[in-house]
Amino acid sequence: MTRATVVGAGMTEFGQHDRPLTELFADAAIPALDDAGVGADEIDALYFGNAMGGQTETDTHLAPAVATHLGLRGVPCQRFEDACATSSTAFKHAVEAVETGIHDTVLVGGVERCTPATGLDTAAMTRVFASATHRQYEQPTGLTFPGVFALFTKRHMHEYGTTEEQLAAVAVKNHRHGKANPYAHFGRDVTVEEVLDGPTVADPFHLLDCCPFSDGASAVVVTSPDRAETVAGEPVAVTGIGHRTGTVPLAEKDSLTATRPAREAAAEAYEQAATGPEAIDFAEVHDCFTGAEILATEALGLIADGEGGPAAADGVTERGGEIPVNPSGGLKAKGHPIGATGTGQIAELTEQLRGEAGGRQVESATRGVAHNLGGDAATTVVTVMEAVA
């Protein structure tokens, strides 16, 4: 059953932007409205994601400021924050609002600036990111997110024999995919040898195993199936959304490799969509680090447990492979502007399922899944979307 439809999508390039957050978000929101063929006066609400504006740019009351800039006067506006899953959470709430009849048409998206354009260097921004770890048990130890996902990945290597070469294959694939994406922060060819020769960030991750800090914005227009028939934008159906929460801190997790919130969210999304992983044509997953992509493909049921590394090395997850993963280039190459990442994935699914993804198009794609996590995977949102016949 279609829960809601996406009828418009817009994105900025992910990279470095020296623009106020309100203006940067408008650069994605206005194209999304144009794509949908919907005017600002037809939007019933704004569900807006921004994770770090209060820490990086002293912007805390952003939703009405963004709405004012877009001409959305008088409508309810809400800012969401859920670490890296910020705009996916906003999207889930938008779908539920449309599905239940609270709103007819909702603009939803997010924006973030994480590069030195903010005035913060890499060390300072790393500390900002680390605010999503546990305040008492983890932050005082100096744990940062490269370390968090290194712990997950090292355990996967121990349990299943995953190798650094297999991790590097994920980076090689996603950089190659990013070359075909005009929005990508880093789209270029790299080799396994280049990845392995790079400086170590947190064992087993080298520099090219890690996603960049990025600036950018993304937005989509969500409406009901009936309303979708009356607007210009080609609809894409949202058939399932799963949202689950795990434990913080890491010490409370019963497994470092299972990422249980993702498995539970995927099961919920698949059940709503009356489908399963075997019917998925492609996936956009949260590859903040190469090991995270391997964990995600297994959690979603796309690859058997322990086989994520060999699958990447053998080309199974290439565009044109058995199950293409991150045809956009993923966070690894497309970039990771925190508040924009979730709806950036939804925009990618929309373009792919319309057949409008150009050089990165997955052939004959009719059903896709997006996987977006927050923090140490304690928040995960999984979305199934399908082409409308």
Beta strands, then each sheet from edge to edge (+ up, - down):
strand 1: 4-11
strand 2: 45-49
strand 3: 77-80
strand 4: 105-112
strand 5: 200-202
strand 6: 205-206
strand 7: 216-223
strand 8: 236-245
strand 9: 282-284
strand 10: 367-374
strand 11: 379-387
sheet 1: 3+ 2+ 4+ 7- 1+ 8- 11+ 10- 9-
sheet 2: 5+ 6-
end
